[in-house]
Amino acid sequence: MPSSGPEVLAPAPRSPDQPFWDPEAQTFDPERRRALQLERVRAMVRAILETPVPLFARKLAAAGIAHPEDLADVEDLSAVPTTVKQELRDAEAEHPPLGDYRFTGLDRCARIGTSTGTTGTPTIAMLSRHDLWIEYESAARNYWRSGWRPGAVVTHCHPAYLYGGGLMLSGTLEYFGFCNLWVPPPDTPELARQAIEIWQRIRPDHQMVALSQNRFQEEAAALGIDLWDDIGFPRFQMGGFGGPGFPLMTAGVECYAYLGGPNDVSDGALLHEDWAVVSAVDPATGRDVPDGQWGNLVVTTLDRDNGLLRYDLEEAAMIDSSPCPSGETTRRGFWGGRFKDLLSSQGRHVQLPELEAAIGSVPAVRTPSLEFVVVRPGGGPEPLQVRVEVGTGDGDRASIADQVTAAISDRVGLRADVEVVDRGTLPRQGYKQRRVIDD
């Protein structure tokens, strides 16, 4: 099994009929893959100790690991304390600008980016040419197993510049052989119209604008354009981008953007285990939880110029080791959401997409786009405080509030006080809507 490949703009062409992008890697014997993981884990430990990489060297010392051979099996990694994002922030603050957890300097770096910073100070992502190649190849596996093939037009509106996601996504699309139709996030009506106008001229075969689709829908409706009938977008499914059981696909641009991807014959996402050790970990013990149980998503990246050791993303994950009918031989992962995003109310923990799906089931608030906010609950018995905009069809506000309240009760099991407000009342964002507010 090759450890790397040609770091060039375009990979070798494949027959469109073959089932996998990289058949050897994706159907590799699991025991041999396990041996490859151990080889790469030991190489990482050696680099940590010899470079050295102080933050991770301290983690190894805490586990009593002084030599790569101290790891007899990949499972021995569980003795190493995990690292959370706040530790990376602290390291960068104490050892500016890059922290004391890097394996290389800027001279080996091809791209600098940052995390989004939605839950704290952004961390710096450093990617070498080889690290980018791993991401591009990983994304190609995802695209291929989804049935996509080179030559299609794919549109997206990921932000760029310091936010690393936009350029990363564009790079993977172009490497795979797609025509990359990159439009700006719809931060203003003018920017939204730019995208809509180019989509009318060049209709995309695939779209990746789900996090901003509400904005595009609203602006298109104002222009008398239907994104589905006039441009060919697939119908947007409310609440379809999170919640328990959603296929695990990413560990963030600072760790492993394309950790795995779903297929059409089984649940979950096939993990790219030649390039990562992925675990669902009990945070109290540091040990893997049994298959089918939820734990913290912990990732060790492999064969990278800059990697992360036992990185705890503080997100819920579940692993399934049963054979996949597709013929791929890696384990599958599921994502259960970020713990920081859980809404705690009335003795229950609820993911925001669950609430979105319930509210979006009411037609009177869905057209041309669903706009709502929820006041961050304090975890007590009080009802959720929800504000939702009326749809363009207007209607009796009291009746709409009753419908939304009933939908939240029936689908989520929570009591809610719902206020229906005028269209255009709530704030808009071009990318990643802010649905939870502090009141």
C-alpha positions in Angstrom: 0.0 0.0 0.0 1.7 3.3 -1.1 2.3 5.9 1.6 2.0 8.8 -0.7 1.5 9.7 -4.3 2.5 12.3 -6.9 2.0 15.8 -5.5 0.7 17.3 -8.7 -2.3 19.4 -9.7 -4.1 16.5 -11.5 -4.1 12.8 -10.5 -4.0 10.0 -12.9 -7.4 9.4 -14.7 -9.7 6.6 -13.6 -12.3 4.6 -15.4 -15.7 6.1 -14.4 -17.0 2.5 -13.9 -14.6 1.5 -11.1 -16.2 1.5 -7.7 -13.5 3.3 -5.7 -11.2 6.2 -6.3 -8.2 4.3 -4.7 -9.2 0.6 -4.8 -6.0 -0.6 -3.1 -6.3 1.8 -0.2 -10.0 1.5 0.3 -10.1 -2.3 0.2 -6.8 -3.0 2.0 -6.7 -5.9 4.4 -7.7 -4.5 7.9 -4.9 -6.3 9.7 -2.3 -5.0 7.3 -3.9 -1.5 7.6 -3.6 -1.8 11.4 0.1 -2.6 11.0 0.5 0.4 8.7 -1.2 2.6 11.3 1.3 1.4 14.0 4.2 2.0 11.7 3.0 5.6 11.1 2.2 6.2 14.7 5.7 5.1 15.7 7.1 7.5 13.0 5.1 10.3 14.5 6.3 9.5 18.0 9.9 9.4 16.8 9.5 12.8 15.2 7.9 14.2 18.4 10.9 13.0 20.5 13.6 13.9 18.0 12.5 17.2 16.5 11.3 17.8 19.4 7.7 18.8 19.5 7.4 20.0 23.2 3.6 19.9 23.7 3.2 16.4 22.4 6.5 15.3 24.0 4.9 16.2 27.4 1.9 14.1 26.5 4.1 11.1 25.7 6.1 11.5 28.9 2.8 11.5 30.9 2.0 8.2 29.3 5.5 6.8 30.0 6.4 6.6 26.3 10.1 7.3 25.8 10.7 5.4 22.5 8.5 4.6 19.5 8.8 0.9 20.3 7.0 1.5 23.6 3.9 1.3 21.5 3.2 -2.3 20.8 -0.2 -1.7 19.3 -2.2 1.2 18.0 -4.5 0.7 21.1 -1.6 1.8 23.3 -2.3 5.3 22.1 -5.2 5.4 24.6 -2.6 5.9 27.4 -1.6 9.3 25.9 -3.6 12.2 27.3 -5.7 13.9 24.8 -5.2 17.5 23.5 -8.1 20.0 23.2 -8.3 23.1 21.1 -7.8 25.4 24.1 -4.4 23.9 24.6 -3.5 24.8 21.0 -4.7 28.4 21.6 -2.6 28.6 24.8 0.4 27.2 23.0 0.2 29.8 20.3 -0.2 32.5 22.9 2.7 31.4 25.0 5.0 30.5 22.1 4.0 32.9 19.3 3.2 32.8 16.6 2.9 29.0 15.9 3.0 27.4 19.3 5.1 24.5 20.5 3.2 21.8 18.8 4.5 22.1 15.3 6.7 19.5 13.5 8.0 22.0 10.9 8.6 25.7 10.4 7.1 28.1 7.9 9.8 27.1 5.4 8.0 23.8 4.8 4.5 25.4 4.8 2.6 25.8 1.5 -0.6 27.4 3.0 -1.6 29.2 6.2 -5.2 29.4 7.3 -7.2 29.7 10.5 -10.1 27.9 12.0 -13.4 29.8 12.0 -13.1 31.0 15.6 -16.9 30.5 16.2 -16.2 29.2 19.7 -13.0 31.0 20.6 -9.8 32.5 19.3 -9.0 31.0 15.9 -5.9 28.7 15.7 -3.5 28.7 12.9 -3.5 25.8 10.4 -0.2 25.0 8.6 -0.3 22.8 5.6 2.7 21.5 3.5 2.3 20.4 0.0 2.2 16.8 1.2 -0.4 17.5 3.8 -2.6 19.2 1.1 -2.1 16.2 -1.1 -3.5 13.9 1.7 -6.5 16.2 2.0 -7.1 16.2 -1.8 -6.8 12.4 -2.1 -9.2 12.0 0.9 -11.7 14.3 -0.6 -11.5 12.5 -4.0 -12.4 9.2 -2.2 -15.5 11.0 -0.8 -16.6 12.5 -4.1 -16.1 9.2 -6.0 -18.0 7.0 -3.5 -20.8 9.6 -3.7 -21.2 8.9 -7.4 -19.7 12.1 -8.6 -17.3 12.1 -11.5 -14.7 14.5 -13.0 -16.1 17.0 -15.5 -19.1 18.1 -13.5 -19.7 21.8 -12.5 -19.7 22.2 -8.7 -20.7 25.4 -7.0 -20.0 26.5 -3.4 -19.7 29.7 -1.4 -17.3 28.9 1.4 -15.5 31.9 2.8 -11.8 32.3 1.8 -8.7 34.2 2.9 -7.7 33.3 6.4 -10.7 31.0 6.9 -9.1 27.9 5.5 -12.3 26.1 4.3 -12.9 27.9 1.1 -9.5 27.5 -0.5 -9.3 23.9 0.8 -12.6 23.0 -0.8 -11.7 24.7 -4.1 -8.4 22.9 -4.2 -10.0 19.5 -3.7 -12.6 20.2 -6.4 -10.0 21.3 -9.0 -7.7 18.3 -8.1 -10.5 15.9 -8.6 -11.3 17.3 -12.0 -14.5 19.3 -11.3 -15.2 22.7 -12.8 -15.0 24.9 -9.6 -17.8 27.5 -9.7 -16.9 29.5 -6.5 -19.3 32.2 -5.6 -19.1 34.6 -2.7 -21.0 34.0 0.5 -24.3 36.0 0.3 -23.3 38.5 3.0 -25.2 41.2 1.1 -28.1 41.1 -1.5 -25.6 42.2 -4.1 -23.3 39.3 -3.5 -26.2 36.9 -3.4 -27.4 38.2 -6.8 -23.9 37.7 -8.3 -24.2 34.1 -7.5 -27.7 33.7 -8.8 -26.9 35.4 -12.0 -23.9 33.2 -12.8 -26.0 30.1 -11.9 -28.6 31.2 -14.4 -25.8 31.3 -17.1 -23.9 28.2 -16.0 -26.1 25.7 -14.2 -24.2 23.7 -11.7 -24.4 19.9 -11.7 -23.8 19.8 -7.9 -24.2 22.4 -5.2 -22.5 22.8 -1.8 -24.1 25.9 -0.5 -26.4 24.3 2.1 -25.1 26.5 5.0 -26.1 29.6 3.0 -29.0 28.3 1.0 -31.6 30.3 3.1 -30.0 33.5 2.0 -29.9 32.6 -1.6 -33.5 31.4 -1.5 -34.7 34.7 0.0 -32.9 36.8 -2.5 -33.9 34.6 -5.5 -37.5 34.9 -4.4 -37.2 38.7 -4.4 -36.0 38.4 -8.0 -38.9 36.1 -9.0 -36.5 33.2 -9.4 -36.9 29.7 -8.0 -33.6 28.0 -7.1 -35.1 24.6 -7.8 -37.2 25.0 -10.9 -35.1 27.7 -12.6 -31.6 26.7 -11.6 -32.0 23.0 -10.7 -31.0 23.0 -7.0 -32.1 19.9 -5.1 -34.8 20.5 -2.5 -33.3 21.6 0.8 -34.1 19.3 3.8 -34.6 21.2 7.0 -32.3 19.9 9.8 -30.4 17.7 7.4 -26.9 18.8 8.5 -26.4 17.5 12.0 -27.9 15.6 14.8 -27.3 12.1 16.1 -26.2 9.6 13.4 -25.1 12.1 10.8 -22.2 10.7 8.8 -18.8 11.8 10.3 -16.9 13.5 7.5 -14.5 16.2 9.0 -12.3 16.9 11.9 -11.8 20.6 11.0 -9.2 22.2 8.7 -6.7 22.4 11.6 -6.8 18.6 12.0 -8.2 16.6 9.1 -10.8 18.2 6.8 -11.8 15.1 4.9 -11.6 12.5 7.6 -14.2 10.2 5.9 -17.3 10.2 3.8 -20.6 8.4 3.3 -21.7 5.9 0.6 -25.1 4.9 -0.6 -25.3 1.4 0.7 -24.6 1.7 4.4 -24.9 4.2 7.3 -22.1 6.3 8.6 -19.0 7.5 6.8 -16.0 5.3 5.7 -13.0 6.6 7.6 -9.6 7.1 5.9 -7.8 5.0 8.4 -4.5 4.8 6.5 -4.1 8.5 7.3 -5.7 8.7 10.8 -6.4 6.8 14.0 -10.0 7.7 14.8 -11.6 6.9 18.2 -14.8 7.5 20.2 -13.4 8.1 23.7 -14.8 8.2 27.2 -13.5 11.5 28.4 -13.4 10.2 32.0 -11.1 7.3 31.2 -9.4 8.2 27.9 -10.3 4.7 26.6 -12.3 3.9 23.5 -16.0 3.3 24.2 -17.6 0.1 22.6 -18.9 0.1 19.1 -22.3 1.8 18.9 -21.8 4.0 21.9 -21.2 7.8 21.9 -17.9 9.2 23.0 -15.6 12.2 22.2 -14.2 12.3 18.7 -10.4 11.8 19.1 -8.1 11.9 16.0 -4.4 11.2 15.5 -3.3 12.2 12.0 -0.8 10.0 10.2 1.9 10.5 7.6 1.8 14.3 7.8 4.5 16.9 7.9 2.4 18.6 10.6 0.1 16.3 12.6 -1.9 16.2 15.7 -1.6 13.5 18.4 -4.8 12.4 20.2 -6.7 15.6 19.3 -10.0 15.7 21.1 -12.4 17.8 19.0 -14.9 17.8 21.9 -17.6 16.5 19.6 -19.7 13.4 19.9 -18.7 10.4 17.7 -19.7 6.8 17.4 -17.8 4.0 15.6 -19.1 1.0 13.7 -16.6 -1.8 13.0 -19.0 -4.1 11.2 -18.2 -4.9 7.5 -19.6 -2.4 5.0 -21.6 -3.9 2.1 -19.8 -1.5 -0.3 -16.6 -3.6 -0.1 -14.5 -0.9 1.7 -12.7 -2.3 4.6 -12.4 0.6 7.0 -14.6 1.3 10.0 -17.5 3.8 9.8 -18.0 6.8 11.9 -21.0 8.9 12.9 -21.1 12.5 14.2 -23.4 13.6 17.0 -22.7 17.3 17.1 -20.5 19.6 19.1 -21.0 19.4 22.8 -20.8 23.2 23.0 -23.8 23.4 20.6 -26.1 21.3 22.7 -29.2 23.0 23.9 -29.9 22.0 27.5 -33.5 22.5 28.5 -36.1 20.8 30.6 -33.8 17.9 31.5 -32.9 17.2 27.9 -30.0 17.8 25.5 -31.0 18.7 22.0 -29.0 19.5 18.9 -30.0 22.7 17.0 -30.7 20.8 13.7 -33.4 18.8 15.6 -35.1 22.1 16.5 -34.7 23.5 13.0 -36.3 20.4 11.5 -39.3 20.8 13.9 -39.8 24.5 13.2 -39.3 24.0 9.4 -42.1 21.4 9.3 -44.6 24.3 9.6 -45.3 25.6 6.0 -46.2 29.1 7.2 -42.7 29.9 8.3 -40.7 28.1 5.6 -41.1 30.3 2.5 -39.0 31.7 1.0 -36.6 30.7 3.8 -36.8 29.6 7.5 -35.6 32.4 9.8 -35.6 31.8 13.6 -33.5 32.2 16.7 -33.7 30.5 20.1 -32.6 32.2 23.3 -29.8 30.1 24.9 -31.6 28.1 27.6 -30.2 27.9 31.1 -30.8 24.2 31.5 -33.8 24.6 33.8 -37.5 23.6 33.5 -38.5 26.9 31.7 -39.9 26.6 28.1 -37.6 27.4 25.2 -37.8 31.0 24.0 -38.2 30.9 20.2 -38.6 33.7 17.7 -39.5 32.8 14.2 -40.3 35.0 11.2 -43.6 34.6 9.4 -43.4 33.4 5.8 -44.3 35.5 2.8 -47.8 34.1 2.9 -48.3 35.9 6.2 -51.3 34.4 8.1 -52.7 34.5 11.6 -49.7 34.9 14.0 -51.4 33.2 17.0 -52.2 30.2 14.8 -48.7 30.0 13.4 -47.2 30.2 16.9 -49.5 27.4 18.0 -48.3 25.2 15.1 -44.7 25.8 15.8 -45.1 25.1 19.5 -46.9 21.9 18.7 -44.2 20.8 16.2 -41.4 21.4 18.8 -43.4 19.5 21.4 -44.2 16.6 19.0 -40.8 16.3 17.3 -38.3 17.4 20.0 -40.3 16.8 23.2 -39.8 20.3 24.6 -42.2 23.0 25.7 -41.6 26.3 23.9 -42.9 29.9 24.0 -43.0 31.0 20.4 -43.1 34.5 19.2 -43.9 35.1 15.5 -42.3 38.3 14.1 -42.4 40.2 10.9 -40.5 39.1 7.9 -37.0 40.8 7.9 -36.9 41.2 11.7 -34.2 38.8 12.6 -30.5 39.3 11.6 -29.1 37.6 8.6 -25.6 36.1 8.0 -24.2 35.0 4.7 -22.5 31.9 6.0 -23.4 29.7 9.0 -26.5 31.2 10.5 -26.4 32.2 14.1 -29.5 30.6 15.5 -28.7 30.7 19.3 -28.6 34.1 20.9 -28.0 35.4 24.5 -30.9 37.5 25.8 
